[in-house]
Amino acid sequence: MDNDEKVLQILTQMQGDISDLMQGQAELRTDVAELKEDVRRIDKKVELIDKKVELIDKTVIRIENNHGEKLAVLFDGQKQNSQLLETIKEEVSRHEEVILRKVL
């Protein structure tokens, strides 16, 4: 094989390699385009999730405030009931003393 044939063989081989590289590059571009689209979809989903989380946070805060107010009212009512019971106990004790004095 003379030099011209060797050069021709190397050039033919290089042309095949270049063709393979170009095909690989085209496939990479397609893959990158698909990845970009996937990232866009993920970004949109993350935005939706963020909005939902924000709404949930607001709802939880509102519920906590409402329940806090209701619990405060319940504790006030319990305190008033305890005070009323104490007053009734004192009154009953006085009546018991009066009854015992009259009986004895």
TIPALO-774056 format. One record per atom (N, C-alpha, C): residue in three letters; atom name; x, y, z. Coordinates in pm, 1 decimal. Example, Ala and Ser with C-alpha at 12.3 -4.5 7.8 and 13.67 -1.06 7.14 Angstrom:
2
<pt residuo="ALA" atomo="N" px="1319.0" py="-569.0" pz="780.0"/>
<pt residuo="ALA" atomo="CA" px="1230.0" py="-450.0" pz="780.0"/>
<pt residuo="ALA" atomo="C" px="1320.0" py="-330.0" pz="780.0"/>
<pt residuo="SER" atomo="N" px="1285.0" py="-225.0" pz="708.0"/>
<pt residuo="SER" atomo="CA" px="1367.0" py="-106.0" pz="714.0"/>
<pt residuo="SER" atomo="C" px="1290.0" py="3.0" pz="787.0"/>
//
This chain:
104
<pt residuo="MET" atomo="N" px="85.6" py="-116.6" pz="0.0"/>
<pt residuo="MET" atomo="CA" px="0.0" py="0.0" pz="0.0"/>
<pt residuo="MET" atomo="C" px="89.9" py="122.6" pz="0.0"/>
<pt residuo="ASP" atomo="N" px="65.4" py="206.3" pz="-97.1"/>
<pt residuo="ASP" atomo="CA" px="149.6" py="325.7" pz="-106.1"/>
<pt residuo="ASP" atomo="C" px="91.3" py="438.4" pz="-21.0"/>
<pt residuo="ASN" atomo="N" px="159.6" py="548.4" pz="-16.1"/>
<pt residuo="ASN" atomo="CA" px="122.4" py="661.4" pz="69.6"/>
<pt residuo="ASN" atomo="C" px="-14.0" py="718.9" pz="33.2"/>
<pt residuo="ASP" atomo="N" px="-43.0" py="725.8" pz="-92.9"/>
<pt residuo="ASP" atomo="CA" px="-173.4" py="782.2" pz="-133.4"/>
<pt residuo="ASP" atomo="C" px="-287.4" py="694.5" pz="-81.3"/>
<pt residuo="GLU" atomo="N" px="-269.4" py="566.1" pz="-89.5"/>
<pt residuo="GLU" atomo="CA" px="-374.1" py="476.3" pz="-40.9"/>
<pt residuo="GLU" atomo="C" px="-388.7" py="487.8" pz="110.5"/>
<pt residuo="LYS" atomo="N" px="-276.1" py="500.5" pz="179.5"/>
<pt residuo="LYS" atomo="CA" px="-280.2" py="516.3" pz="325.0"/>
<pt residuo="LYS" atomo="C" px="-350.5" py="646.2" pz="363.2"/>
<pt residuo="VAL" atomo="N" px="-317.1" py="752.8" pz="293.2"/>
<pt residuo="VAL" atomo="CA" px="-381.4" py="882.4" pz="319.4"/>
<pt residuo="VAL" atomo="C" px="-530.1" py="872.6" pz="291.2"/>
<pt residuo="LEU" atomo="N" px="-565.7" py="806.7" pz="180.1"/>
<pt residuo="LEU" atomo="CA" px="-707.2" py="790.8" pz="144.3"/>
<pt residuo="LEU" atomo="C" px="-780.1" py="708.6" pz="249.3"/>
<pt residuo="GLN" atomo="N" px="-715.9" py="605.8" pz="298.0"/>
<pt residuo="GLN" atomo="CA" px="-775.8" py="521.0" pz="401.4"/>
<pt residuo="GLN" atomo="C" px="-795.2" py="600.3" pz="530.6"/>
<pt residuo="ILE" atomo="N" px="-695.5" py="677.8" pz="569.0"/>
<pt residuo="ILE" atomo="CA" px="-704.9" py="759.7" pz="690.6"/>
<pt residuo="ILE" atomo="C" px="-813.8" py="865.1" pz="674.4"/>
<pt residuo="LEU" atomo="N" px="-819.6" py="928.4" pz="557.1"/>
<pt residuo="LEU" atomo="CA" px="-923.8" py="1029.1" pz="532.7"/>
<pt residuo="LEU" atomo="C" px="-1062.9" py="966.3" pz="536.3"/>
<pt residuo="THR" atomo="N" px="-1075.8" py="849.1" pz="480.1"/>
<pt residuo="THR" atomo="CA" px="-1205.4" py="779.2" pz="481.7"/>
<pt residuo="THR" atomo="C" px="-1244.2" py="746.1" pz="625.3"/>
<pt residuo="GLN" atomo="N" px="-1150.2" py="699.0" pz="701.2"/>
<pt residuo="GLN" atomo="CA" px="-1175.2" py="667.4" pz="841.6"/>
<pt residuo="GLN" atomo="C" px="-1211.6" py="793.5" pz="919.5"/>
<pt residuo="MET" atomo="N" px="-1140.5" py="902.5" pz="894.0"/>
<pt residuo="MET" atomo="CA" px="-1168.8" py="1030.3" pz="960.9"/>
<pt residuo="MET" atomo="C" px="-1306.9" py="1081.1" pz="922.3"/>
<pt residuo="GLN" atomo="N" px="-1343.9" py="1061.9" pz="796.0"/>
<pt residuo="GLN" atomo="CA" px="-1476.3" py="1106.0" pz="751.4"/>
<pt residuo="GLN" atomo="C" px="-1583.9" py="1028.6" pz="826.3"/>
<pt residuo="GLY" atomo="N" px="-1562.9" py="898.8" pz="846.4"/>
<pt residuo="GLY" atomo="CA" px="-1657.7" py="818.0" pz="925.0"/>
<pt residuo="GLY" atomo="C" px="-1663.9" py="865.1" pz="1069.4"/>
<pt residuo="ASP" atomo="N" px="-1545.7" py="894.1" pz="1126.0"/>
<pt residuo="ASP" atomo="CA" px="-1541.1" py="942.5" pz="1264.6"/>
<pt residuo="ASP" atomo="C" px="-1612.7" py="1076.3" pz="1277.9"/>
<pt residuo="ILE" atomo="N" px="-1589.6" py="1165.4" pz="1181.2"/>
<pt residuo="ILE" atomo="CA" px="-1655.7" py="1296.3" pz="1182.9"/>
<pt residuo="ILE" atomo="C" px="-1805.8" py="1279.8" pz="1170.0"/>
<pt residuo="SER" atomo="N" px="-1847.1" py="1187.9" pz="1082.5"/>
<pt residuo="SER" atomo="CA" px="-1990.1" py="1161.7" pz="1065.4"/>
<pt residuo="SER" atomo="C" px="-2050.4" py="1111.0" pz="1195.9"/>
<pt residuo="ASP" atomo="N" px="-1979.9" py="1020.2" pz="1264.4"/>
<pt residuo="ASP" atomo="CA" px="-2027.3" py="969.7" pz="1394.2"/>
<pt residuo="ASP" atomo="C" px="-2034.2" py="1081.9" pz="1497.0"/>
<pt residuo="LEU" atomo="N" px="-1933.5" py="1167.8" pz="1498.0"/>
<pt residuo="LEU" atomo="CA" px="-1932.3" py="1281.4" pz="1591.3"/>
<pt residuo="LEU" atomo="C" px="-2048.5" py="1375.5" pz="1564.8"/>
<pt residuo="MET" atomo="N" px="-2075.3" py="1402.0" pz="1438.6"/>
<pt residuo="MET" atomo="CA" px="-2186.3" py="1492.0" pz="1404.2"/>
<pt residuo="MET" atomo="C" px="-2319.7" py="1430.3" pz="1444.9"/>
<pt residuo="GLN" atomo="N" px="-2334.2" py="1299.7" pz="1425.1"/>
<pt residuo="GLN" atomo="CA" px="-2457.0" py="1231.7" pz="1464.7"/>
<pt residuo="GLN" atomo="C" px="-2471.7" py="1236.6" pz="1617.1"/>
<pt residuo="GLY" atomo="N" px="-2360.6" py="1212.7" pz="1687.2"/>
<pt residuo="GLY" atomo="CA" px="-2362.9" py="1220.9" pz="1833.9"/>
<pt residuo="GLY" atomo="C" px="-2398.2" py="1360.4" pz="1881.2"/>
<pt residuo="GLN" atomo="N" px="-2345.2" py="1460.7" pz="1813.0"/>
<pt residuo="GLN" atomo="CA" px="-2373.9" py="1599.0" pz="1849.4"/>
<pt residuo="GLN" atomo="C" px="-2522.0" py="1629.8" pz="1827.5"/>
<pt residuo="ALA" atomo="N" px="-2579.0" py="1580.7" pz="1719.8"/>
<pt residuo="ALA" atomo="CA" px="-2721.8" py="1601.6" pz="1692.4"/>
<pt residuo="ALA" atomo="C" px="-2806.8" py="1534.4" pz="1799.0"/>
<pt residuo="GLU" atomo="N" px="-2767.2" py="1414.7" pz="1840.2"/>
<pt residuo="GLU" atomo="CA" px="-2840.9" py="1344.6" pz="1946.2"/>
<pt residuo="GLU" atomo="C" px="-2830.6" py="1420.4" pz="2078.2"/>
<pt residuo="LEU" atomo="N" px="-2712.0" py="1473.7" pz="2106.2"/>
<pt residuo="LEU" atomo="CA" px="-2694.7" py="1553.2" pz="2228.6"/>
<pt residuo="LEU" atomo="C" px="-2782.7" py="1677.1" pz="2227.2"/>
<pt residuo="ARG" atomo="N" px="-2790.3" py="1742.6" pz="2112.1"/>
<pt residuo="ARG" atomo="CA" px="-2876.2" py="1861.8" pz="2102.1"/>
<pt residuo="ARG" atomo="C" px="-3021.2" py="1824.3" pz="2128.7"/>
<pt residuo="THR" atomo="N" px="-3065.6" py="1711.5" pz="2074.4"/>
<pt residuo="THR" atomo="CA" px="-3202.5" py="1664.9" pz="2097.3"/>
<pt residuo="THR" atomo="C" px="-3223.4" py="1636.1" pz="2246.1"/>
<pt residuo="ASP" atomo="N" px="-3127.4" py="1567.1" pz="2305.5"/>
<pt residuo="ASP" atomo="CA" px="-3138.2" py="1535.6" pz="2448.7"/>
<pt residuo="ASP" atomo="C" px="-3140.7" py="1661.7" pz="2533.4"/>
<pt residuo="VAL" atomo="N" px="-3057.0" py="1759.0" pz="2500.5"/>
<pt residuo="VAL" atomo="CA" px="-3053.7" py="1885.4" pz="2575.1"/>
<pt residuo="VAL" atomo="C" px="-3187.3" py="1958.8" pz="2560.5"/>
<pt residuo="ALA" atomo="N" px="-3243.6" py="1957.7" pz="2440.6"/>
<pt residuo="ALA" atomo="CA" px="-3373.3" py="2023.5" pz="2419.3"/>
<pt residuo="ALA" atomo="C" px="-3480.7" py="1955.7" pz="2504.1"/>
<pt residuo="GLU" atomo="N" px="-3477.8" py="1822.9" pz="2509.2"/>
<pt residuo="GLU" atomo="CA" px="-3574.2" py="1749.6" pz="2591.5"/>
<pt residuo="GLU" atomo="C" px="-3553.3" py="1780.6" pz="2739.1"/>
<pt residuo="LEU" atomo="N" px="-3428.6" py="1787.8" pz="2781.6"/>
<pt residuo="LEU" atomo="CA" px="-3399.2" py="1822.1" pz="2920.5"/>
<pt residuo="LEU" atomo="C" px="-3448.6" py="1961.5" pz="2956.3"/>
<pt residuo="LYS" atomo="N" px="-3429.8" py="2054.8" pz="2864.6"/>
<pt residuo="LYS" atomo="CA" px="-3477.7" py="2191.3" pz="2889.2"/>
<pt residuo="LYS" atomo="C" px="-3629.4" py="2191.8" pz="2907.1"/>
<pt residuo="GLU" atomo="N" px="-3697.7" py="2117.1" pz="2823.8"/>
<pt residuo="GLU" atomo="CA" px="-3843.9" py="2109.8" pz="2834.2"/>
<pt residuo="GLU" atomo="C" px="-3884.3" py="2044.3" pz="2967.2"/>
<pt residuo="ASP" atomo="N" px="-3813.6" py="1941.3" pz="3005.9"/>
<pt residuo="ASP" atomo="CA" px="-3840.5" py="1876.8" pz="3134.8"/>
<pt residuo="ASP" atomo="C" px="-3820.1" py="1975.1" pz="3249.5"/>
<pt residuo="VAL" atomo="N" px="-3714.2" py="2052.8" pz="3243.1"/>
<pt residuo="VAL" atomo="CA" px="-3685.8" py="2151.4" pz="3347.6"/>
<pt residuo="VAL" atomo="C" px="-3796.1" py="2257.2" pz="3351.9"/>
<pt residuo="ARG" atomo="N" px="-3844.0" py="2299.2" pz="3235.9"/>
<pt residuo="ARG" atomo="CA" px="-3953.9" py="2397.7" pz="3232.2"/>
<pt residuo="ARG" atomo="C" px="-4077.6" py="2341.0" pz="3301.1"/>
<pt residuo="ARG" atomo="N" px="-4109.4" py="2214.6" pz="3271.8"/>
<pt residuo="ARG" atomo="CA" px="-4226.7" py="2152.1" pz="3333.9"/>
<pt residuo="ARG" atomo="C" px="-4207.4" py="2140.2" pz="3485.5"/>
<pt residuo="ILE" atomo="N" px="-4086.7" py="2104.5" pz="3525.6"/>
<pt residuo="ILE" atomo="CA" px="-4058.5" py="2093.0" pz="3669.0"/>
<pt residuo="ILE" atomo="C" px="-4070.2" py="2230.1" pz="3735.1"/>
<pt residuo="ASP" atomo="N" px="-4019.4" py="2333.4" pz="3670.0"/>
<pt residuo="ASP" atomo="CA" px="-4030.8" py="2469.4" pz="3725.1"/>
<pt residuo="ASP" atomo="C" px="-4176.0" py="2509.5" pz="3744.0"/>
<pt residuo="LYS" atomo="N" px="-4260.2" py="2477.4" pz="3646.6"/>
<pt residuo="LYS" atomo="CA" px="-4402.3" py="2510.8" pz="3657.9"/>
<pt residuo="LYS" atomo="C" px="-4465.5" py="2435.4" pz="3774.1"/>
<pt residuo="LYS" atomo="N" px="-4429.9" py="2307.5" pz="3788.5"/>
<pt residuo="LYS" atomo="CA" px="-4485.2" py="2228.6" pz="3898.9"/>
<pt residuo="LYS" atomo="C" px="-4437.8" py="2283.7" pz="4033.2"/>
<pt residuo="VAL" atomo="N" px="-4312.4" py="2323.5" pz="4041.1"/>
<pt residuo="VAL" atomo="CA" px="-4259.2" py="2380.0" pz="4165.8"/>
<pt residuo="VAL" atomo="C" px="-4332.1" py="2509.4" pz="4199.1"/>
<pt residuo="GLU" atomo="N" px="-4359.7" py="2591.2" pz="4098.8"/>
<pt residuo="GLU" atomo="CA" px="-4434.5" py="2715.6" pz="4122.4"/>
<pt residuo="GLU" atomo="C" px="-4573.5" py="2684.4" pz="4176.3"/>
<pt residuo="LEU" atomo="N" px="-4639.9" py="2584.4" pz="4118.6"/>
<pt residuo="LEU" atomo="CA" px="-4772.3" py="2544.6" pz="4167.6"/>
<pt residuo="LEU" atomo="C" px="-4764.5" py="2494.2" pz="4310.6"/>
<pt residuo="ILE" atomo="N" px="-4662.6" py="2414.7" pz="4339.3"/>
<pt residuo="ILE" atomo="CA" px="-4645.6" py="2363.3" pz="4475.1"/>
<pt residuo="ILE" atomo="C" px="-4620.1" py="2478.5" pz="4571.6"/>
<pt residuo="ASP" atomo="N" px="-4537.6" py="2573.6" pz="4532.3"/>
<pt residuo="ASP" atomo="CA" px="-4511.0" py="2689.7" pz="4617.1"/>
<pt residuo="ASP" atomo="C" px="-4639.3" py="2766.2" pz="4647.8"/>
<pt residuo="LYS" atomo="N" px="-4722.4" py="2786.1" pz="4545.5"/>
<pt residuo="LYS" atomo="CA" px="-4848.9" py="2857.4" pz="4565.9"/>
<pt residuo="LYS" atomo="C" px="-4940.0" py="2779.7" pz="4660.8"/>
<pt residuo="LYS" atomo="N" px="-4944.9" py="2647.4" pz="4642.9"/>
<pt residuo="LYS" atomo="CA" px="-5029.3" py="2566.0" pz="4730.6"/>
<pt residuo="LYS" atomo="C" px="-4977.5" py="2568.9" pz="4873.9"/>
<pt residuo="VAL" atomo="N" px="-4846.3" py="2561.4" pz="4890.7"/>
<pt residuo="VAL" atomo="CA" px="-4787.7" py="2565.9" pz="5025.1"/>
<pt residuo="VAL" atomo="C" px="-4817.9" py="2700.5" pz="5089.8"/>
<pt residuo="GLU" atomo="N" px="-4808.4" py="2807.6" pz="5013.0"/>
<pt residuo="GLU" atomo="CA" px="-4839.2" py="2940.7" pz="5066.6"/>
<pt residuo="GLU" atomo="C" px="-4985.1" py="2947.9" pz="5110.4"/>
<pt residuo="LEU" atomo="N" px="-5074.1" py="2892.9" pz="5029.6"/>
<pt residuo="LEU" atomo="CA" px="-5216.2" py="2890.7" pz="5065.1"/>
<pt residuo="LEU" atomo="C" px="-5239.2" py="2807.3" pz="5190.6"/>
<pt residuo="ILE" atomo="N" px="-5172.2" py="2693.5" pz="5198.7"/>
<pt residuo="ILE" atomo="CA" px="-5185.4" py="2607.8" pz="5316.5"/>
<pt residuo="ILE" atomo="C" px="-5133.3" py="2680.0" pz="5439.7"/>
<pt residuo="ASP" atomo="N" px="-5019.8" py="2748.8" pz="5426.5"/>
<pt residuo="ASP" atomo="CA" px="-4965.3" py="2825.3" pz="5539.4"/>
<pt residuo="ASP" atomo="C" px="-5064.6" py="2929.3" pz="5588.7"/>
<pt residuo="LYS" atomo="N" px="-5123.9" py="3001.9" pz="5495.4"/>
<pt residuo="LYS" atomo="CA" px="-5222.0" py="3104.2" pz="5533.7"/>
<pt residuo="LYS" atomo="C" px="-5341.9" py="3040.7" pz="5603.0"/>
<pt residuo="THR" atomo="N" px="-5386.5" py="2926.8" pz="5549.7"/>
<pt residuo="THR" atomo="CA" px="-5501.5" py="2858.1" pz="5608.5"/>
<pt residuo="THR" atomo="C" px="-5469.0" py="2809.5" pz="5749.3"/>
<pt residuo="VAL" atomo="N" px="-5350.7" py="2753.2" pz="5766.7"/>
<pt residuo="VAL" atomo="CA" px="-5309.8" py="2704.4" pz="5898.8"/>
<pt residuo="VAL" atomo="C" px="-5301.5" py="2820.7" pz="5997.8"/>
<pt residuo="ILE" atomo="N" px="-5246.4" py="2932.1" pz="5955.8"/>
<pt residuo="ILE" atomo="CA" px="-5236.8" py="3048.9" pz="6043.9"/>
<pt residuo="ILE" atomo="C" px="-5376.2" py="3096.8" pz="6084.6"/>
<pt residuo="ARG" atomo="N" px="-5467.3" py="3100.8" pz="5985.6"/>
<pt residuo="ARG" atomo="CA" px="-5604.3" py="3143.9" pz="6015.9"/>
<pt residuo="ARG" atomo="C" px="-5670.3" py="3047.6" pz="6114.1"/>
<pt residuo="ILE" atomo="N" px="-5652.7" py="2917.0" pz="6092.7"/>
<pt residuo="ILE" atomo="CA" px="-5711.9" py="2816.5" pz="6181.6"/>
<pt residuo="ILE" atomo="C" px="-5652.1" py="2829.9" pz="6322.0"/>
<pt residuo="GLU" atomo="N" px="-5520.4" py="2847.1" pz="6330.1"/>
<pt residuo="GLU" atomo="CA" px="-5456.3" py="2861.7" pz="6461.0"/>
<pt residuo="GLU" atomo="C" px="-5509.5" py="2984.4" pz="6534.0"/>
<pt residuo="ASN" atomo="N" px="-5525.3" py="3094.6" pz="6463.0"/>
<pt residuo="ASN" atomo="CA" px="-5579.2" py="3215.9" pz="6526.4"/>
<pt residuo="ASN" atomo="C" px="-5721.9" py="3193.3" pz="6574.7"/>
<pt residuo="ASN" atomo="N" px="-5805.1" py="3132.4" pz="6488.4"/>
<pt residuo="ASN" atomo="CA" px="-5944.1" py="3106.6" pz="6527.6"/>
<pt residuo="ASN" atomo="C" px="-5951.0" py="3014.4" pz="6648.1"/>
<pt residuo="HIS" atomo="N" px="-5871.4" py="2908.5" pz="6646.5"/>
<pt residuo="HIS" atomo="CA" px="-5873.5" py="2815.7" pz="6759.3"/>
<pt residuo="HIS" atomo="C" px="-5817.6" py="2880.2" pz="6885.1"/>
<pt residuo="GLY" atomo="N" px="-5718.1" py="2964.9" pz="6868.2"/>
<pt residuo="GLY" atomo="CA" px="-5663.3" py="3036.0" pz="6984.3"/>
<pt residuo="GLY" atomo="C" px="-5769.2" py="3123.4" pz="7050.3"/>
<pt residuo="GLU" atomo="N" px="-5845.6" py="3193.7" pz="6967.3"/>
<pt residuo="GLU" atomo="CA" px="-5952.6" py="3277.9" pz="7021.5"/>
<pt residuo="GLU" atomo="C" px="-6058.8" py="3193.2" pz="7091.3"/>
<pt residuo="LYS" atomo="N" px="-6096.3" py="3081.5" pz="7028.3"/>
<pt residuo="LYS" atomo="CA" px="-6198.8" py="2994.0" pz="7086.6"/>
<pt residuo="LYS" atomo="C" px="-6150.3" py="2933.2" pz="7217.5"/>
<pt residuo="LEU" atomo="N" px="-6022.4" py="2893.4" pz="7221.5"/>
<pt residuo="LEU" atomo="CA" px="-5968.4" py="2837.7" pz="7345.5"/>
<pt residuo="LEU" atomo="C" px="-5966.0" py="2943.1" pz="7455.9"/>
<pt residuo="ALA" atomo="N" px="-5932.9" py="3065.7" pz="7420.9"/>
<pt residuo="ALA" atomo="CA" px="-5932.3" py="3172.5" pz="7520.2"/>
<pt residuo="ALA" atomo="C" px="-6071.9" py="3191.7" pz="7578.7"/>
<pt residuo="VAL" atomo="N" px="-6173.4" py="3186.5" pz="7492.2"/>
<pt residuo="VAL" atomo="CA" px="-6312.0" py="3200.9" pz="7538.5"/>
<pt residuo="VAL" atomo="C" px="-6349.3" py="3084.5" pz="7628.8"/>
<pt residuo="LEU" atomo="N" px="-6309.5" py="2963.9" pz="7589.3"/>
<pt residuo="LEU" atomo="CA" px="-6340.2" py="2846.3" pz="7672.0"/>
<pt residuo="LEU" atomo="C" px="-6272.7" py="2856.0" pz="7808.5"/>
<pt residuo="PHE" atomo="N" px="-6146.0" py="2899.5" pz="7811.6"/>
<pt residuo="PHE" atomo="CA" px="-6077.3" py="2913.0" pz="7939.6"/>
<pt residuo="PHE" atomo="C" px="-6142.9" py="3020.3" pz="8026.2"/>
<pt residuo="ASP" atomo="N" px="-6185.9" py="3130.0" pz="7964.7"/>
<pt residuo="ASP" atomo="CA" px="-6257.0" py="3233.2" pz="8040.1"/>
<pt residuo="ASP" atomo="C" px="-6385.9" py="3177.3" pz="8098.8"/>
<pt residuo="GLY" atomo="N" px="-6458.3" py="3100.6" pz="8017.7"/>
<pt residuo="GLY" atomo="CA" px="-6582.6" py="3039.3" pz="8066.2"/>
<pt residuo="GLY" atomo="C" px="-6554.7" py="2941.9" pz="8179.7"/>
<pt residuo="GLN" atomo="N" px="-6449.4" py="2863.2" pz="8167.8"/>
<pt residuo="GLN" atomo="CA" px="-6412.7" py="2769.9" pz="8274.3"/>
<pt residuo="GLN" atomo="C" px="-6378.6" py="2844.9" pz="8402.3"/>
<pt residuo="LYS" atomo="N" px="-6307.2" py="2955.3" pz="8387.9"/>
<pt residuo="LYS" atomo="CA" px="-6270.5" py="3036.2" pz="8504.7"/>
<pt residuo="LYS" atomo="C" px="-6395.4" py="3092.0" pz="8572.0"/>
<pt residuo="GLN" atomo="N" px="-6489.8" py="3141.7" pz="8491.7"/>
<pt residuo="GLN" atomo="CA" px="-6614.5" py="3194.6" pz="8546.9"/>
<pt residuo="GLN" atomo="C" px="-6693.6" py="3084.6" pz="8617.0"/>
<pt residuo="ASN" atomo="N" px="-6698.1" py="2965.1" pz="8556.2"/>
<pt residuo="ASN" atomo="CA" px="-6768.9" py="2853.7" pz="8619.6"/>
<pt residuo="ASN" atomo="C" px="-6704.4" py="2816.1" pz="8752.2"/>
<pt residuo="SER" atomo="N" px="-6571.4" py="2815.3" pz="8755.2"/>
<pt residuo="SER" atomo="CA" px="-6500.2" py="2782.6" pz="8880.0"/>
<pt residuo="SER" atomo="C" px="-6531.3" py="2886.0" pz="8987.8"/>
<pt residuo="GLN" atomo="N" px="-6532.4" py="3012.6" pz="8950.3"/>
<pt residuo="GLN" atomo="CA" px="-6563.8" py="3118.7" pz="9046.4"/>
<pt residuo="GLN" atomo="C" px="-6707.3" py="3105.6" pz="9096.4"/>
<pt residuo="LEU" atomo="N" px="-6798.6" py="3073.6" pz="9005.0"/>
<pt residuo="LEU" atomo="CA" px="-6939.1" py="3056.5" pz="9043.9"/>
<pt residuo="LEU" atomo="C" px="-6954.2" py="2938.1" pz="9137.8"/>
<pt residuo="LEU" atomo="N" px="-6886.3" py="2828.6" pz="9109.5"/>
<pt residuo="LEU" atomo="CA" px="-6892.2" py="2711.7" pz="9197.5"/>
<pt residuo="LEU" atomo="C" px="-6836.2" py="2745.3" pz="9335.9"/>
<pt residuo="GLU" atomo="N" px="-6730.1" py="2821.1" pz="9338.4"/>
<pt residuo="GLU" atomo="CA" px="-6670.7" py="2860.9" pz="9467.4"/>
<pt residuo="GLU" atomo="C" px="-6770.4" py="2945.1" pz="9546.8"/>
<pt residuo="THR" atomo="N" px="-6837.9" py="3036.0" pz="9478.5"/>
<pt residuo="THR" atomo="CA" px="-6939.8" py="3119.5" pz="9543.7"/>
<pt residuo="THR" atomo="C" px="-7053.1" py="3032.6" pz="9597.8"/>
<pt residuo="ILE" atomo="N" px="-7096.7" py="2936.1" pz="9517.5"/>
<pt residuo="ILE" atomo="CA" px="-7205.6" py="2846.0" pz="9559.9"/>
<pt residuo="ILE" atomo="C" px="-7159.9" py="2762.6" pz="9679.4"/>
<pt residuo="LYS" atomo="N" px="-7036.1" py="2714.4" pz="9679.6"/>
<pt residuo="LYS" atomo="CA" px="-6984.3" py="2636.1" pz="9792.1"/>
<pt residuo="LYS" atomo="C" px="-6986.1" py="2719.1" pz="9920.1"/>
<pt residuo="GLU" atomo="N" px="-6943.7" py="2843.2" pz="9909.5"/>
<pt residuo="GLU" atomo="CA" px="-6942.0" py="2930.9" pz="10027.0"/>
<pt residuo="GLU" atomo="C" px="-7083.7" py="2952.5" pz="10079.5"/>
<pt residuo="GLU" atomo="N" px="-7177.5" py="2972.7" pz="9988.4"/>
<pt residuo="GLU" atomo="CA" px="-7317.1" py="2994.8" pz="10027.7"/>
<pt residuo="GLU" atomo="C" px="-7375.3" py="2870.1" pz="10093.7"/>
<pt residuo="VAL" atomo="N" px="-7345.3" py="2753.5" pz="10035.9"/>
<pt residuo="VAL" atomo="CA" px="-7394.2" py="2627.9" pz="10094.3"/>
<pt residuo="VAL" atomo="C" px="-7332.8" py="2608.5" pz="10232.9"/>
<pt residuo="SER" atomo="N" px="-7206.1" py="2641.0" pz="10248.9"/>
<pt residuo="SER" atomo="CA" px="-7141.0" py="2627.2" pz="10379.9"/>
<pt residuo="SER" atomo="C" px="-7209.4" py="2715.0" pz="10484.1"/>
<pt residuo="ARG" atomo="N" px="-7242.9" py="2837.6" pz="10445.1"/>
<pt residuo="ARG" atomo="CA" px="-7312.3" py="2926.9" pz="10538.5"/>
<pt residuo="ARG" atomo="C" px="-7449.1" py="2870.7" pz="10576.2"/>
<pt residuo="HIS" atomo="N" px="-7519.7" py="2817.4" pz="10477.9"/>
<pt residuo="HIS" atomo="CA" px="-7651.6" py="2759.2" pz="10506.3"/>
<pt residuo="HIS" atomo="C" px="-7637.7" py="2636.6" pz="10595.7"/>
<pt residuo="GLU" atomo="N" px="-7534.8" py="2556.3" pz="10575.5"/>
<pt residuo="GLU" atomo="CA" px="-7512.7" py="2439.8" pz="10658.6"/>
<pt residuo="GLU" atomo="C" px="-7488.2" py="2483.3" pz="10803.6"/>
<pt residuo="GLU" atomo="N" px="-7409.7" py="2590.7" pz="10818.4"/>
<pt residuo="GLU" atomo="CA" px="-7382.3" py="2638.7" pz="10954.5"/>
<pt residuo="GLU" atomo="C" px="-7511.2" py="2684.9" pz="11023.2"/>
<pt residuo="VAL" atomo="N" px="-7594.4" py="2755.5" pz="10946.6"/>
<pt residuo="VAL" atomo="CA" px="-7721.1" py="2803.4" pz="11002.6"/>
<pt residuo="VAL" atomo="C" px="-7809.1" py="2686.7" pz="11039.8"/>
<pt residuo="ILE" atomo="N" px="-7819.1" py="2587.5" pz="10952.5"/>
<pt residuo="ILE" atomo="CA" px="-7903.6" py="2470.3" pz="10977.7"/>
<pt residuo="ILE" atomo="C" px="-7851.5" py="2393.5" pz="11098.2"/>
<pt residuo="LEU" atomo="N" px="-7720.0" py="2374.9" pz="11106.7"/>
<pt residuo="LEU" atomo="CA" px="-7662.9" py="2301.6" pz="11219.2"/>
<pt residuo="LEU" atomo="C" px="-7687.0" py="2377.1" pz="11351.4"/>
<pt residuo="ARG" atomo="N" px="-7680.0" py="2507.8" pz="11352.0"/>
<pt residuo="ARG" atomo="CA" px="-7704.6" py="2585.4" pz="11472.7"/>
<pt residuo="ARG" atomo="C" px="-7849.7" py="2571.8" pz="11518.9"/>
<pt residuo="LYS" atomo="N" px="-7940.3" py="2568.5" pz="11422.3"/>
<pt residuo="LYS" atomo="CA" px="-8081.0" py="2558.4" pz="11456.8"/>
<pt residuo="LYS" atomo="C" px="-8116.8" py="2416.9" pz="11501.2"/>
<pt residuo="VAL" atomo="N" px="-8051.0" py="2319.0" pz="11445.0"/>
<pt residuo="VAL" atomo="CA" px="-8078.7" py="2180.6" pz="11480.9"/>
<pt residuo="VAL" atomo="C" px="-8018.6" py="2148.4" pz="11617.1"/>
<pt residuo="LEU" atomo="N" px="-7904.9" py="2200.4" pz="11646.1"/>
<pt residuo="LEU" atomo="CA" px="-7838.7" py="2169.1" pz="11773.3"/>
<pt residuo="LEU" atomo="C" px="-7887.4" py="2261.9" pz="11878.4"/>
//
